[in-house]
Amino acid sequence: MAYAGDTAYAGELTIGAFARASRLSPKALRLYDELGLLAPARVDGTTGYRYYTGAQLERARLVAWLRRIGMPLARIADVCDLCETDPPAAGQDIGAYWARVETETAARRDLVTFLVDQLSGNPAGKDVEEMSDMRMRFAAGSDRGLVRAVNQDTAYAGSRLLAVADGYGDGGARVSGAAVEALAELEQSVRGGDVLNGLADAVDRVNRTANGESGTTLTAMLWTGSRLALVHVGDTRAYLLRGGDLSRITHDHTLVQSMIDAGGLTAEEAQSHPQRALLLRAVGGSEEHARPDLRLHDVAPGDRYLLCSDGLFTVVRPDDLRRVLSTAAEPAHAVRELIALALAAGGPDNVACAVAYAVTV
């Protein structure tokens, strides 16, 4: 016996025919229907068969392409909806997604290299502090600035650790100090393959003790003897001067940075945006909002590193940051000059910075 609903109407495609045309499986089409991502044009009330139209092929093929690059389904739905009203904006969103994937892939590649070294018996994965012909020279400093009543920034430079934290809320100074103190404990206790776990655990401990109304951003580097292990949450930053070129090696966890990534805002516009200080991640939030970026960074002789709070980089031009790092003979000289530049620019916020030079011995 055949039902009238078993036959597609004119211009309709069965789920099998639509799957072949869109390069999506019938199973995937049923899932996307359940999620509201790609609903059929008609569902037969008697048989439950799904039917599609040729006009839906463009969206279906876009879904298939985006799945191939690994985009999450929730974001695919947003991109597809945006494509229907503003295709150029959808293209910018795809580009921003892929830029983030490449950044995260680079961090994972560093981690894979480190783990391979460690598990294969390469000394670079062990206690290499005694074996490296490089050393790091550190210095750090902080200032209340010329406007704020208290200083909630913390800067630290120890035997192996460089760290900057920018607190907020009534207890911001306490949280920023606690975050740096927790990391400083790792200088003597963490070696080799434990370094990234140690950094992540330290951030988690501080996050669990924060009250939710106060918190801190955090950027820190722990020297392993061959690499720098980086932990980063929020909008404090890390810069690298190598071969005369200054580059930023952290990605701000802020609303305006997400807008820049999506192509909706330029870096210049972000500097005056009214929500430029709104954080998407910080220590002191939920577990997800406190999730740090973790990576291992290869060091070359002559590298110079700057970690700083927004009280420095929002008022001192990148060219001046580069000039100071290039010309200061010692890290301590660079720290003093950078803080002086921030104060000369009005010192509207607390300022903290930490500087490290990679030198051969």
C-alpha positions as a Markdown table, in Angstrom:
| # | Residue | x | y | z |
|---|---|---|---|---|
| 1 | Met | 0.0 | 0.0 | 0.0 |
| 2 | Ala | 1.3 | 3.5 | -0.9 |
| 3 | Tyr | 0.3 | 6.7 | 0.8 |
| 4 | Ala | -0.3 | 10.0 | -1.1 |
| 5 | Gly | 2.3 | 11.6 | 1.3 |
| 6 | Asp | 5.0 | 9.2 | 0.1 |
| 7 | Thr | 5.4 | 11.2 | -3.1 |
| 8 | Ala | 7.1 | 14.6 | -3.2 |
| 9 | Tyr | 5.2 | 17.5 | -4.6 |
| 10 | Ala | 6.5 | 19.4 | -7.6 |
| 11 | Gly | 9.8 | 21.0 | -6.9 |
| 12 | Glu | 10.4 | 19.1 | -3.7 |
| 13 | Leu | 13.3 | 16.7 | -3.0 |
| 14 | Thr | 13.2 | 13.7 | -0.8 |
| 15 | Ile | 15.6 | 13.6 | 2.1 |
| 16 | Gly | 17.8 | 11.1 | 0.1 |
| 17 | Ala | 17.9 | 13.3 | -3.0 |
| 18 | Phe | 18.5 | 16.4 | -0.9 |
| 19 | Ala | 21.3 | 14.6 | 1.0 |
| 20 | Arg | 23.1 | 13.7 | -2.3 |
| 21 | Ala | 22.7 | 17.2 | -3.6 |
| 22 | Ser | 23.9 | 18.9 | -0.4 |
| 23 | Arg | 26.6 | 16.4 | 0.5 |
| 24 | Leu | 25.0 | 15.9 | 3.9 |
| 25 | Ser | 23.9 | 12.5 | 5.1 |
| 26 | Pro | 20.2 | 11.8 | 5.9 |
| 27 | Lys | 21.3 | 11.2 | 9.5 |
| 28 | Ala | 22.9 | 14.7 | 9.6 |
| 29 | Leu | 19.8 | 16.3 | 8.0 |
| 30 | Arg | 17.6 | 14.7 | 10.7 |
| 31 | Leu | 19.9 | 16.0 | 13.4 |
| 32 | Tyr | 20.0 | 19.5 | 11.9 |
| 33 | Asp | 16.2 | 19.5 | 11.8 |
| 34 | Glu | 16.0 | 18.6 | 15.5 |
| 35 | Leu | 18.5 | 21.4 | 16.3 |
| 36 | Gly | 16.6 | 24.0 | 14.2 |
| 37 | Leu | 19.7 | 24.5 | 12.0 |
| 38 | Leu | 18.2 | 23.2 | 8.8 |
| 39 | Ala | 14.4 | 22.5 | 8.9 |
| 40 | Pro | 12.8 | 20.7 | 6.0 |
| 41 | Ala | 10.3 | 22.6 | 3.8 |
| 42 | Arg | 7.6 | 20.1 | 4.6 |
| 43 | Val | 7.1 | 17.1 | 6.9 |
| 44 | Asp | 4.4 | 14.7 | 5.8 |
| 45 | Gly | 1.8 | 14.5 | 8.5 |
| 46 | Thr | 1.1 | 10.8 | 7.9 |
| 47 | Thr | 4.4 | 9.3 | 7.2 |
| 48 | Gly | 6.8 | 11.8 | 8.9 |
| 49 | Tyr | 8.9 | 11.9 | 5.7 |
| 50 | Arg | 10.9 | 15.1 | 5.3 |
| 51 | Tyr | 10.9 | 17.0 | 2.1 |
| 52 | Tyr | 13.2 | 19.9 | 1.0 |
| 53 | Thr | 13.3 | 22.4 | -1.8 |
| 54 | Gly | 16.1 | 23.5 | -4.1 |
| 55 | Ala | 16.1 | 26.9 | -2.5 |
| 56 | Gln | 17.4 | 25.3 | 0.7 |
| 57 | Leu | 20.5 | 23.8 | -1.0 |
| 58 | Glu | 22.6 | 27.0 | -0.6 |
| 59 | Arg | 22.2 | 26.9 | 3.2 |
| 60 | Ala | 22.7 | 23.2 | 3.4 |
| 61 | Arg | 26.0 | 23.4 | 1.4 |
| 62 | Leu | 27.2 | 26.2 | 3.6 |
| 63 | Val | 26.5 | 24.0 | 6.6 |
| 64 | Ala | 28.4 | 21.2 | 5.1 |
| 65 | Trp | 31.4 | 23.4 | 4.3 |
| 66 | Leu | 31.4 | 24.9 | 7.8 |
| 67 | Arg | 31.3 | 21.4 | 9.4 |
| 68 | Arg | 34.3 | 20.4 | 7.3 |
| 69 | Ile | 36.4 | 23.2 | 8.9 |
| 70 | Gly | 35.2 | 22.0 | 12.4 |
| 71 | Met | 32.9 | 25.0 | 13.3 |
| 72 | Pro | 30.6 | 24.2 | 16.2 |
| 73 | Leu | 26.9 | 23.7 | 15.2 |
| 74 | Ala | 25.7 | 26.7 | 17.4 |
| 75 | Arg | 28.1 | 29.0 | 15.6 |
| 76 | Ile | 27.1 | 27.5 | 12.2 |
| 77 | Ala | 23.5 | 28.5 | 12.9 |
| 78 | Asp | 24.5 | 32.1 | 13.6 |
| 79 | Val | 26.7 | 32.3 | 10.5 |
| 80 | Cys | 24.0 | 30.8 | 8.3 |
| 81 | Asp | 21.4 | 33.3 | 9.6 |
| 82 | Leu | 23.8 | 36.1 | 9.1 |
| 83 | Cys | 24.5 | 35.0 | 5.6 |
| 84 | Glu | 20.9 | 35.4 | 4.6 |
| 85 | Thr | 20.9 | 39.1 | 5.5 |
| 86 | Asp | 24.6 | 40.2 | 5.3 |
| 87 | Pro | 26.9 | 37.8 | 3.4 |
| 88 | Pro | 30.0 | 40.0 | 3.8 |
| 89 | Ala | 29.5 | 40.0 | 7.6 |
| 90 | Ala | 29.1 | 36.2 | 7.5 |
| 91 | Gly | 32.4 | 36.0 | 5.6 |
| 92 | Gln | 34.1 | 38.1 | 8.2 |
| 93 | Asp | 32.8 | 35.9 | 11.0 |
| 94 | Ile | 34.1 | 32.8 | 9.3 |
| 95 | Gly | 37.5 | 34.5 | 8.9 |
| 96 | Ala | 37.5 | 35.5 | 12.6 |
| 97 | Tyr | 36.7 | 31.9 | 13.6 |
| 98 | Trp | 39.5 | 30.5 | 11.5 |
| 99 | Ala | 42.0 | 33.0 | 12.9 |
| 100 | Arg | 41.1 | 31.8 | 16.4 |
| 101 | Val | 41.5 | 28.2 | 15.3 |
| 102 | Glu | 45.0 | 28.9 | 13.9 |
| 103 | Thr | 46.0 | 30.6 | 17.2 |
| 104 | Glu | 44.8 | 27.6 | 19.3 |
| 105 | Thr | 46.3 | 25.1 | 16.9 |
| 106 | Ala | 49.7 | 26.8 | 17.3 |
| 107 | Ala | 49.4 | 26.5 | 21.0 |
| 108 | Arg | 48.5 | 22.8 | 20.8 |
| 109 | Arg | 51.4 | 22.2 | 18.4 |
| 110 | Asp | 53.8 | 23.6 | 21.0 |
| 111 | Leu | 52.3 | 21.4 | 23.6 |
| 112 | Val | 52.5 | 18.3 | 21.4 |
| 113 | Thr | 56.2 | 19.0 | 20.7 |
| 114 | Phe | 56.8 | 19.4 | 24.4 |
| 115 | Leu | 55.0 | 16.1 | 25.3 |
| 116 | Val | 56.8 | 14.2 | 22.5 |
| 117 | Asp | 60.1 | 15.5 | 23.9 |
| 118 | Gln | 59.2 | 14.5 | 27.4 |
| 119 | Leu | 57.9 | 11.0 | 26.7 |
| 120 | Ser | 60.6 | 10.1 | 24.2 |
| 121 | Gly | 63.3 | 10.9 | 26.7 |
| 122 | Asn | 64.5 | 14.2 | 25.2 |
| 123 | Pro | 66.3 | 16.2 | 27.9 |
| 124 | Ala | 64.2 | 19.3 | 26.9 |
| 125 | Gly | 61.2 | 17.6 | 28.6 |
| 126 | Lys | 63.1 | 17.0 | 31.8 |
| 127 | Asp | 64.8 | 19.2 | 34.4 |
| 128 | Val | 66.8 | 21.2 | 31.8 |
| 129 | Glu | 67.5 | 24.2 | 33.9 |
| 130 | Glu | 71.0 | 23.0 | 34.5 |
| 131 | Met | 71.6 | 22.1 | 30.9 |
| 132 | Ser | 70.5 | 25.2 | 28.9 |
| 133 | Asp | 73.1 | 27.7 | 27.7 |
| 134 | Met | 70.4 | 30.5 | 28.0 |
| 135 | Arg | 69.3 | 32.4 | 31.1 |
| 136 | Met | 66.5 | 34.9 | 31.7 |
| 137 | Arg | 67.1 | 38.2 | 33.4 |
| 138 | Phe | 63.9 | 39.6 | 35.0 |
| 139 | Ala | 62.6 | 42.8 | 36.5 |
| 140 | Ala | 59.1 | 44.1 | 37.4 |
| 141 | Gly | 57.5 | 47.2 | 38.8 |
| 142 | Ser | 54.1 | 48.7 | 39.4 |
| 143 | Asp | 52.7 | 52.2 | 40.2 |
| 144 | Arg | 49.3 | 53.5 | 41.4 |
| 145 | Gly | 49.2 | 56.0 | 38.6 |
| 146 | Leu | 48.0 | 59.6 | 38.9 |
| 147 | Val | 44.2 | 59.1 | 39.1 |
| 148 | Arg | 43.3 | 55.9 | 41.0 |
| 149 | Ala | 43.2 | 55.9 | 44.8 |
| 150 | Val | 44.7 | 52.5 | 45.2 |
| 151 | Asn | 46.9 | 50.2 | 43.3 |
| 152 | Gln | 45.3 | 46.9 | 42.3 |
| 153 | Asp | 48.0 | 45.8 | 39.9 |
| 154 | Thr | 50.6 | 43.3 | 40.9 |
| 155 | Ala | 53.9 | 42.7 | 39.0 |
| 156 | Tyr | 56.5 | 40.0 | 39.8 |
| 157 | Ala | 59.9 | 38.9 | 38.6 |
| 158 | Gly | 61.5 | 36.0 | 40.3 |
| 159 | Ser | 64.1 | 33.4 | 39.6 |
| 160 | Arg | 62.0 | 31.7 | 36.9 |
| 161 | Leu | 58.6 | 33.6 | 36.8 |
| 162 | Leu | 57.5 | 36.8 | 35.2 |
| 163 | Ala | 53.9 | 37.8 | 36.0 |
| 164 | Val | 51.5 | 40.7 | 35.8 |
| 165 | Ala | 47.9 | 40.8 | 37.3 |
| 166 | Asp | 45.3 | 43.6 | 37.1 |
| 167 | Gly | 42.7 | 43.3 | 39.9 |
| 168 | Tyr | 39.2 | 44.7 | 39.8 |
| 169 | Gly | 36.4 | 45.1 | 42.4 |
| 170 | Asp | 36.7 | 46.0 | 46.1 |
| 171 | Gly | 39.1 | 43.0 | 46.6 |
| 172 | Gly | 41.0 | 43.3 | 43.4 |
| 173 | Ala | 44.3 | 44.0 | 45.0 |
| 174 | Arg | 44.0 | 40.9 | 47.1 |
| 175 | Val | 43.0 | 38.6 | 44.2 |
| 176 | Ser | 45.7 | 39.9 | 41.9 |
| 177 | Gly | 48.3 | 39.4 | 44.7 |
| 178 | Ala | 47.0 | 35.9 | 45.4 |
| 179 | Ala | 47.2 | 34.9 | 41.8 |
| 180 | Val | 50.8 | 36.0 | 41.4 |
| 181 | Glu | 51.7 | 34.4 | 44.8 |
| 182 | Ala | 50.2 | 31.1 | 43.7 |
| 183 | Leu | 52.3 | 31.1 | 40.5 |
| 184 | Ala | 55.4 | 32.2 | 42.4 |
| 185 | Glu | 55.2 | 29.0 | 44.4 |
| 186 | Leu | 55.8 | 27.0 | 41.2 |
| 187 | Glu | 59.3 | 28.4 | 40.8 |
| 188 | Gln | 60.7 | 25.8 | 43.1 |
| 189 | Ser | 58.1 | 23.1 | 42.9 |
| 190 | Val | 57.3 | 22.6 | 39.2 |
| 191 | Arg | 59.6 | 21.1 | 36.6 |
| 192 | Gly | 59.4 | 19.6 | 33.1 |
| 193 | Gly | 56.2 | 18.1 | 32.0 |
| 194 | Asp | 54.2 | 19.4 | 35.0 |
| 195 | Val | 54.6 | 23.0 | 34.2 |
| 196 | Leu | 51.4 | 23.6 | 32.2 |
| 197 | Asn | 49.3 | 21.5 | 34.7 |
| 198 | Gly | 50.9 | 23.5 | 37.5 |
| 199 | Leu | 50.0 | 26.8 | 36.0 |
| 200 | Ala | 46.4 | 25.7 | 35.3 |
| 201 | Asp | 46.0 | 24.3 | 38.8 |
| 202 | Ala | 47.3 | 27.5 | 40.4 |
| 203 | Val | 44.8 | 29.6 | 38.4 |
| 204 | Asp | 42.0 | 27.2 | 39.4 |
| 205 | Arg | 42.9 | 27.4 | 43.1 |
| 206 | Val | 42.8 | 31.2 | 43.1 |
| 207 | Asn | 39.6 | 31.3 | 41.1 |
| 208 | Arg | 37.8 | 29.0 | 43.6 |
| 209 | Thr | 38.7 | 31.3 | 46.5 |
| 210 | Ala | 37.5 | 34.6 | 44.8 |
| 211 | Asn | 34.1 | 35.9 | 45.8 |
| 212 | Gly | 32.7 | 36.5 | 42.3 |
| 213 | Glu | 32.6 | 40.3 | 42.7 |
| 214 | Ser | 36.3 | 40.8 | 42.7 |
| 215 | Gly | 38.8 | 39.3 | 40.3 |
| 216 | Thr | 41.9 | 39.8 | 38.3 |
| 217 | Thr | 43.4 | 39.4 | 34.8 |
| 218 | Leu | 46.6 | 37.5 | 34.7 |
| 219 | Thr | 49.5 | 37.0 | 32.3 |
| 220 | Ala | 52.6 | 35.1 | 33.4 |
| 221 | Met | 55.6 | 33.2 | 31.9 |
| 222 | Leu | 57.5 | 30.4 | 33.7 |
| 223 | Trp | 61.0 | 29.6 | 32.4 |
| 224 | Thr | 61.6 | 25.9 | 32.0 |
| 225 | Gly | 65.2 | 26.2 | 30.9 |
| 226 | Ser | 64.5 | 25.8 | 27.2 |
| 227 | Arg | 61.0 | 27.4 | 26.8 |
| 228 | Leu | 58.6 | 29.8 | 28.4 |
| 229 | Ala | 55.3 | 28.4 | 29.6 |
| 230 | Leu | 52.6 | 31.0 | 29.2 |
| 231 | Val | 49.4 | 31.3 | 31.1 |
| 232 | His | 47.0 | 34.1 | 30.2 |
| 233 | Val | 43.5 | 35.2 | 31.3 |
| 234 | Gly | 41.9 | 38.6 | 30.5 |
| 235 | Asp | 43.5 | 41.7 | 28.9 |
| 236 | Thr | 46.9 | 41.9 | 30.5 |
| 237 | Arg | 49.3 | 41.3 | 27.6 |
| 238 | Ala | 52.6 | 39.7 | 26.7 |
| 239 | Tyr | 54.8 | 41.2 | 23.9 |
| 240 | Leu | 57.9 | 39.7 | 22.3 |
| 241 | Leu | 60.7 | 41.8 | 20.8 |
| 242 | Arg | 62.7 | 39.6 | 18.3 |
| 243 | Gly | 65.0 | 40.8 | 15.6 |
| 244 | Gly | 63.8 | 44.4 | 16.2 |
| 245 | Asp | 60.2 | 43.5 | 15.6 |
| 246 | Leu | 57.6 | 43.8 | 18.4 |
| 247 | Ser | 54.7 | 41.4 | 18.4 |
| 248 | Arg | 51.9 | 40.6 | 20.8 |
| 249 | Ile | 51.8 | 36.9 | 21.8 |
| 250 | Thr | 48.6 | 37.0 | 23.8 |
| 251 | His | 45.0 | 37.4 | 22.7 |
| 252 | Asp | 42.7 | 39.7 | 24.8 |
| 253 | His | 39.7 | 38.1 | 26.3 |
| 254 | Thr | 37.5 | 41.2 | 26.0 |
| 255 | Leu | 34.3 | 42.2 | 24.3 |
| 256 | Val | 36.0 | 44.6 | 21.9 |
| 257 | Gln | 38.6 | 42.0 | 20.9 |
| 258 | Ser | 35.7 | 39.6 | 20.0 |
| 259 | Met | 34.2 | 42.3 | 17.9 |
| 260 | Ile | 37.5 | 42.9 | 16.2 |
| 261 | Asp | 37.8 | 39.1 | 15.5 |
| 262 | Ala | 34.3 | 39.1 | 14.0 |
| 263 | Gly | 35.2 | 42.1 | 11.7 |
| 264 | Gly | 32.7 | 44.4 | 13.4 |
| 265 | Leu | 35.3 | 46.8 | 14.9 |
| 266 | Thr | 38.8 | 48.0 | 14.0 |
| 267 | Ala | 41.7 | 48.1 | 16.5 |
| 268 | Glu | 41.6 | 51.9 | 16.3 |
| 269 | Glu | 37.9 | 52.0 | 17.0 |
| 270 | Ala | 38.4 | 49.6 | 20.0 |
| 271 | Gln | 40.6 | 52.1 | 21.7 |
| 272 | Ser | 37.7 | 54.5 | 22.3 |
| 273 | His | 34.9 | 52.0 | 22.5 |
| 274 | Pro | 32.8 | 52.6 | 25.7 |
| 275 | Gln | 32.9 | 48.9 | 26.6 |
| 276 | Arg | 36.6 | 48.4 | 25.9 |
| 277 | Ala | 37.3 | 47.3 | 29.5 |
| 278 | Leu | 34.5 | 44.7 | 29.5 |
| 279 | Leu | 36.2 | 41.3 | 30.1 |
| 280 | Leu | 35.0 | 38.0 | 28.8 |
| 281 | Arg | 37.4 | 36.0 | 30.9 |
| 282 | Ala | 39.0 | 36.7 | 34.3 |
| 283 | Val | 40.2 | 34.9 | 37.4 |
| 284 | Gly | 37.3 | 35.3 | 39.8 |
| 285 | Gly | 34.5 | 34.4 | 37.5 |
| 286 | Ser | 32.9 | 31.0 | 36.7 |
| 287 | Glu | 35.1 | 28.1 | 35.9 |
| 288 | Glu | 34.5 | 28.6 | 32.2 |
| 289 | His | 35.2 | 32.4 | 32.4 |
| 290 | Ala | 38.4 | 31.7 | 34.3 |
| 291 | Arg | 39.7 | 29.2 | 31.7 |
| 292 | Pro | 43.3 | 30.3 | 30.9 |
| 293 | Asp | 45.1 | 30.1 | 27.6 |
| 294 | Leu | 48.1 | 27.8 | 28.1 |
| 295 | Arg | 51.0 | 27.4 | 25.7 |
| 296 | Leu | 54.7 | 26.8 | 25.4 |
| 297 | His | 56.8 | 29.4 | 23.7 |
| 298 | Asp | 60.2 | 28.7 | 22.1 |
| 299 | Val | 62.9 | 31.2 | 23.2 |
| 300 | Ala | 65.8 | 32.5 | 21.0 |
| 301 | Pro | 68.9 | 34.2 | 22.3 |
| 302 | Gly | 68.3 | 38.0 | 22.4 |
| 303 | Asp | 64.5 | 37.7 | 22.8 |
| 304 | Arg | 63.0 | 40.4 | 25.0 |
| 305 | Tyr | 59.6 | 40.0 | 26.7 |
| 306 | Leu | 57.2 | 42.5 | 28.1 |
| 307 | Leu | 54.2 | 41.6 | 30.3 |
| 308 | Cys | 52.0 | 44.6 | 31.2 |
| 309 | Ser | 48.6 | 45.7 | 32.3 |
| 310 | Asp | 46.3 | 48.0 | 30.3 |
| 311 | Gly | 47.5 | 50.9 | 32.3 |
| 312 | Leu | 50.6 | 50.8 | 30.1 |
| 313 | Phe | 49.6 | 49.7 | 26.6 |
| 314 | Thr | 46.5 | 51.9 | 26.4 |
| 315 | Val | 48.5 | 55.1 | 26.8 |
| 316 | Val | 52.0 | 54.2 | 25.5 |
| 317 | Arg | 52.3 | 53.6 | 21.8 |
| 318 | Pro | 53.7 | 50.3 | 20.4 |
| 319 | Asp | 56.6 | 52.2 | 18.8 |
| 320 | Asp | 57.6 | 53.5 | 22.3 |
| 321 | Leu | 57.3 | 50.0 | 23.8 |
| 322 | Arg | 59.6 | 48.7 | 21.0 |
| 323 | Arg | 62.1 | 51.5 | 21.5 |
| 324 | Val | 62.4 | 51.0 | 25.2 |
| 325 | Leu | 62.8 | 47.2 | 24.9 |
| 326 | Ser | 65.3 | 47.7 | 22.2 |
| 327 | Thr | 67.5 | 50.3 | 23.9 |
| 328 | Ala | 67.3 | 49.6 | 27.6 |
| 329 | Ala | 70.5 | 47.8 | 28.7 |
| 330 | Glu | 68.8 | 46.0 | 31.6 |
| 331 | Pro | 65.2 | 44.8 | 32.3 |
| 332 | Ala | 65.1 | 47.1 | 35.4 |
| 333 | His | 66.0 | 50.1 | 33.2 |
| 334 | Ala | 63.1 | 49.1 | 30.8 |
| 335 | Val | 60.6 | 48.8 | 33.6 |
| 336 | Arg | 61.4 | 52.2 | 35.1 |
| 337 | Glu | 61.3 | 53.9 | 31.7 |
| 338 | Leu | 58.0 | 52.3 | 30.7 |
| 339 | Ile | 56.3 | 53.2 | 33.9 |
| 340 | Ala | 57.6 | 56.8 | 33.5 |
| 341 | Leu | 56.1 | 56.9 | 30.0 |
| 342 | Ala | 52.7 | 55.8 | 31.4 |
| 343 | Leu | 52.8 | 58.5 | 34.0 |
| 344 | Ala | 53.9 | 61.1 | 31.5 |
| 345 | Ala | 50.8 | 60.2 | 29.5 |
| 346 | Gly | 48.6 | 61.1 | 32.4 |
| 347 | Gly | 48.7 | 57.8 | 34.4 |
| 348 | Pro | 44.9 | 57.3 | 34.2 |
| 349 | Asp | 45.1 | 53.8 | 35.6 |
| 350 | Asn | 47.3 | 51.6 | 37.7 |
| 351 | Val | 50.3 | 50.4 | 35.7 |
| 352 | Ala | 52.3 | 47.2 | 36.0 |
| 353 | Cys | 55.0 | 45.7 | 33.8 |
| 354 | Ala | 57.5 | 42.9 | 33.9 |
| 355 | Val | 60.4 | 42.5 | 31.5 |
| 356 | Ala | 62.7 | 39.6 | 30.7 |
| 357 | Tyr | 65.8 | 39.3 | 28.5 |
| 358 | Ala | 67.0 | 36.0 | 27.2 |
| 359 | Val | 70.8 | 35.9 | 27.3 |
| 360 | Thr | 73.4 | 33.3 | 26.6 |
| 361 | Val | 76.0 | 32.3 | 29.2 |
